[in-house]
């Protein structure tokens, strides 16, 4: 989902002649850009039954990022919401961390059209600026979101203790986000709020479990260590 992720991984081919490497990496970058933008168009344009598909997309990529092997049939939507997606003993409630007030669906559609028309990565790079995304900023946004959810939507503590919150972090599509990992801040506030677990997916490849309670599914607790 993040063009930054595609760009960062695009220039790592080894043992390939330089001229051919440039052609391969350019083609791969453009393919990754189109793929990620197509997924963003689907996600932000979702409504009704499409919303379920978007939620499953987030969960599937999150599980893949954690290295969890699974079959698509294991993901399903319970008859009552929450949660959005049930997977084994996990109850994922999918939320978005984005920029308020942006017409994201339109922006991603425009970006996708440019990516499909591009013949070299430079044609896309002219449209974007690079910006770092330190993990501290992701945590800050998530803490603000969980506080609002706990006080406004999921006010019943029993509900919070049965939910595995999964945040989809997708910011301004006109920037190439470079995710910067680091020492995570304290998650004591999440324990006080009473969530079973809290995780996030950035782009379509970076997944983190940032908090898991003693009752969280084992695969989430293991990933969070």
PEZIPE-V96548 format. One record per residue. N is the residue number from 1. PHI is phi in whole degrees, 0 to 359 (* if undefined). NEAR is the number of other C-alpha atoms within 10 Angstrom. Layout:
n:phi:near
N:PHI:NEAR
N:PHI:NEAR
//
This chain:
n:phi:near
1:*:24
2:264:26
3:296:26
4:301:21
5:298:22
6:294:24
7:291:21
8:298:14
9:268:13
10:276:18
11:244:15
12:240:9
13:292:13
14:242:8
15:70:7
16:239:10
17:309:9
18:303:11
19:298:8
20:291:10
21:299:16
22:298:15
23:295:12
24:295:15
25:291:18
26:295:19
27:297:16
28:294:18
29:298:22
30:296:24
31:299:15
32:296:21
33:298:25
34:297:22
35:301:17
36:293:20
37:290:25
38:299:18
39:296:19
40:294:25
41:299:20
42:296:18
43:296:22
44:279:18
45:261:16
46:289:16
47:199:12
48:63:7
49:296:8
50:294:14
51:299:16
52:298:16
53:296:16
54:294:20
55:295:21
56:296:22
57:303:15
58:297:25
59:297:26
60:299:19
61:288:19
62:295:26
63:298:19
64:297:16
65:295:16
66:279:19
67:83:12
68:275:14
69:275:8
70:202:13
71:251:9
72:304:9
73:294:7
74:281:10
75:262:16
76:213:14
77:258:18
78:297:12
79:295:8
80:240:7
81:249:9
82:278:18
83:271:19
84:281:22
85:225:23
86:259:19
87:219:20
88:53:11
89:263:10
90:265:21
91:236:23
92:277:26
93:250:19
94:267:22
95:231:19
96:252:16
97:249:17
98:221:15
99:257:12
100:294:8
101:86:6
102:275:11
103:272:10
104:294:21
105:299:17
106:296:13
107:295:18
108:291:24
109:296:18
110:295:13
111:295:22
112:296:21
113:298:14
114:294:15
115:295:22
116:291:15
117:275:13
118:287:14
119:246:13
120:221:14
121:302:17
122:301:10
123:293:14
124:273:19
125:298:15
126:295:8
127:268:12
128:234:17
129:240:12
130:273:13
131:212:12
132:284:13
133:233:16
134:295:16
135:299:15
136:299:15
137:291:12
138:299:17
139:299:18
140:302:11
141:293:14
142:292:24
143:300:16
144:295:10
145:290:15
146:293:21
147:297:14
148:293:13
149:295:15
150:291:18
151:262:11
152:243:10
153:247:10
154:252:17
155:282:13
156:279:12
157:300:12
158:298:12
159:294:15
160:299:20
161:288:17
162:252:19
163:250:23
164:252:27
165:292:24
166:230:25
167:265:28
168:261:23
169:267:22
170:215:19
171:256:20
172:311:15
173:288:19
174:268:16
175:237:17
176:269:23
177:279:26
178:254:18
179:289:19
180:244:11
181:284:10
182:182:9
183:288:8
184:287:12
185:286:11
186:298:10
187:250:14
188:302:10
189:297:13
190:291:21
191:294:15
192:295:8
193:288:17
194:92:19
195:287:26
196:288:24
197:202:29
198:223:27
199:221:22
200:213:25
201:239:25
202:249:25
203:64:25
204:233:23
205:227:16
206:255:17
207:238:24
208:220:19
209:263:22
210:261:21
211:203:24
212:216:24
213:275:17
214:292:9
215:262:12
216:292:22
217:307:18
218:302:13
219:292:15
220:284:23
221:298:17
222:295:12
223:290:16
224:275:16
225:281:9
//
